[in-house]
């Protein structure tokens, strides 16, 4: 039987230390990269994330039709845009 | 289409049109901070060439459908042209027009060329200082995270913090800058 572990979510200081450790690791990893390498990661992460979203959409629709899956992802993205851009963009300049 | 292929199409369209441009948004932030995923290829386009944006839109027509309705951001009233890829995945292209804003003029004049092996070409990016100022100015959660990440990865000691502080004073974003700096844990 594994020994009981402290739950950091019950200890704000431990949670902050854990968050800082995770963030520190991300920063130090990024510091070892060149701008071109970091840019390559942006593209790889973006392509990968969209494939994961496609898988999620097809699972939700219970379909193996990739076109239906992408249509669902497109719908999700349109909804997300409406939420994120609410109040930030308008079609007429008002001042 | 992969996002990098879309980026190549956008760069080629801008270069063929002969307009000055630079990549902004998550691509610029990722080059200097912590890479994160995005669905946008965002580009700031010089308006020195009349009809430059219109020509880019036309050149991208085989790949991207642009909304005929131009939108304005409510922070600076800059003009934005938004397009969606015709094929999957549903990526977006956002073309922002340069305009008569002192900071936009400054960041565009300081843009730098970076060779990206994955794209097999150079592209134009803002400086890391300008990414920080711009992200703090916009101030959405993801912008504030991006600004902190650029500050953390580059290190304030390597950045022209006087330049950043001057623009933050102009934009009234000094508190955001201070919060971003305080959010960086000791790295040693």
HADDOCK unambig.tbl for C-alpha pairs under 7 A between the chains (distance, minus, plus):
assign (segid A and resid 20 and name CA) (segid B and resid 185 and name CA) 5.94 0.50 0.50
assign (segid A and resid 24 and name CA) (segid B and resid 185 and name CA) 6.95 0.50 0.50
assign (segid A and resid 24 and name CA) (segid B and resid 187 and name CA) 5.84 0.50 0.50
assign (segid A and resid 27 and name CA) (segid B and resid 34 and name CA) 6.80 0.50 0.50
assign (segid A and resid 27 and name CA) (segid B and resid 152 and name CA) 6.59 0.50 0.50
assign (segid A and resid 27 and name CA) (segid B and resid 153 and name CA) 5.49 0.50 0.50
assign (segid A and resid 30 and name CA) (segid B and resid 33 and name CA) 6.98 0.50 0.50
assign (segid A and resid 30 and name CA) (segid B and resid 34 and name CA) 5.89 0.50 0.50
assign (segid A and resid 30 and name CA) (segid B and resid 153 and name CA) 6.44 0.50 0.50
assign (segid A and resid 31 and name CA) (segid B and resid 153 and name CA) 5.44 0.50 0.50
assign (segid A and resid 35 and name CA) (segid B and resid 31 and name CA) 4.57 0.50 0.50
assign (segid A and resid 35 and name CA) (segid B and resid 32 and name CA) 5.99 0.50 0.50
assign (segid A and resid 36 and name CA) (segid B and resid 31 and name CA) 6.66 0.50 0.50
assign (segid A and resid 36 and name CA) (segid B and resid 115 and name CA) 6.94 0.50 0.50
assign (segid A and resid 36 and name CA) (segid B and resid 116 and name CA) 5.04 0.50 0.50
assign (segid A and resid 36 and name CA) (segid B and resid 117 and name CA) 6.93 0.50 0.50
assign (segid A and resid 38 and name CA) (segid B and resid 30 and name CA) 6.07 0.50 0.50
assign (segid A and resid 38 and name CA) (segid B and resid 31 and name CA) 5.21 0.50 0.50
assign (segid A and resid 38 and name CA) (segid B and resid 35 and name CA) 5.74 0.50 0.50
assign (segid A and resid 39 and name CA) (segid B and resid 27 and name CA) 6.59 0.50 0.50
assign (segid A and resid 39 and name CA) (segid B and resid 30 and name CA) 5.91 0.50 0.50
assign (segid A and resid 39 and name CA) (segid B and resid 31 and name CA) 4.99 0.50 0.50
assign (segid A and resid 39 and name CA) (segid B and resid 35 and name CA) 6.92 0.50 0.50
assign (segid A and resid 40 and name CA) (segid B and resid 118 and name CA) 6.29 0.50 0.50
assign (segid A and resid 41 and name CA) (segid B and resid 35 and name CA) 5.95 0.50 0.50
assign (segid A and resid 42 and name CA) (segid B and resid 27 and name CA) 6.76 0.50 0.50
assign (segid A and resid 42 and name CA) (segid B and resid 30 and name CA) 6.23 0.50 0.50
assign (segid A and resid 42 and name CA) (segid B and resid 35 and name CA) 5.02 0.50 0.50
assign (segid A and resid 42 and name CA) (segid B and resid 36 and name CA) 5.45 0.50 0.50
assign (segid A and resid 42 and name CA) (segid B and resid 37 and name CA) 5.50 0.50 0.50
assign (segid A and resid 43 and name CA) (segid B and resid 3 and name CA) 5.93 0.50 0.50
assign (segid A and resid 43 and name CA) (segid B and resid 4 and name CA) 5.87 0.50 0.50
assign (segid A and resid 45 and name CA) (segid B and resid 36 and name CA) 6.55 0.50 0.50
assign (segid A and resid 45 and name CA) (segid B and resid 37 and name CA) 4.98 0.50 0.50
assign (segid A and resid 46 and name CA) (segid B and resid 37 and name CA) 4.11 0.50 0.50
assign (segid A and resid 46 and name CA) (segid B and resid 38 and name CA) 5.33 0.50 0.50
assign (segid A and resid 46 and name CA) (segid B and resid 39 and name CA) 6.60 0.50 0.50
assign (segid A and resid 47 and name CA) (segid B and resid 2 and name CA) 6.14 0.50 0.50
assign (segid A and resid 47 and name CA) (segid B and resid 3 and name CA) 6.35 0.50 0.50
assign (segid A and resid 49 and name CA) (segid B and resid 37 and name CA) 6.96 0.50 0.50
assign (segid A and resid 50 and name CA) (segid B and resid 89 and name CA) 6.68 0.50 0.50
assign (segid A and resid 70 and name CA) (segid B and resid 88 and name CA) 6.34 0.50 0.50
assign (segid A and resid 70 and name CA) (segid B and resid 89 and name CA) 6.64 0.50 0.50
assign (segid A and resid 74 and name CA) (segid B and resid 90 and name CA) 5.64 0.50 0.50
assign (segid A and resid 88 and name CA) (segid B and resid 73 and name CA) 5.55 0.50 0.50
assign (segid A and resid 88 and name CA) (segid B and resid 74 and name CA) 5.37 0.50 0.50
assign (segid A and resid 89 and name CA) (segid B and resid 71 and name CA) 6.08 0.50 0.50
assign (segid A and resid 89 and name CA) (segid B and resid 72 and name CA) 5.39 0.50 0.50
assign (segid A and resid 89 and name CA) (segid B and resid 73 and name CA) 4.39 0.50 0.50
assign (segid A and resid 89 and name CA) (segid B and resid 74 and name CA) 5.75 0.50 0.50
assign (segid A and resid 90 and name CA) (segid B and resid 71 and name CA) 5.48 0.50 0.50
assign (segid A and resid 90 and name CA) (segid B and resid 72 and name CA) 5.35 0.50 0.50
assign (segid A and resid 90 and name CA) (segid B and resid 73 and name CA) 6.44 0.50 0.50
assign (segid A and resid 90 and name CA) (segid B and resid 74 and name CA) 6.90 0.50 0.50
assign (segid A and resid 91 and name CA) (segid B and resid 70 and name CA) 6.43 0.50 0.50
assign (segid A and resid 91 and name CA) (segid B and resid 71 and name CA) 4.57 0.50 0.50
assign (segid A and resid 91 and name CA) (segid B and resid 72 and name CA) 6.07 0.50 0.50
assign (segid A and resid 92 and name CA) (segid B and resid 72 and name CA) 6.81 0.50 0.50
assign (segid A and resid 93 and name CA) (segid B and resid 72 and name CA) 6.40 0.50 0.50
assign (segid A and resid 93 and name CA) (segid B and resid 77 and name CA) 6.80 0.50 0.50
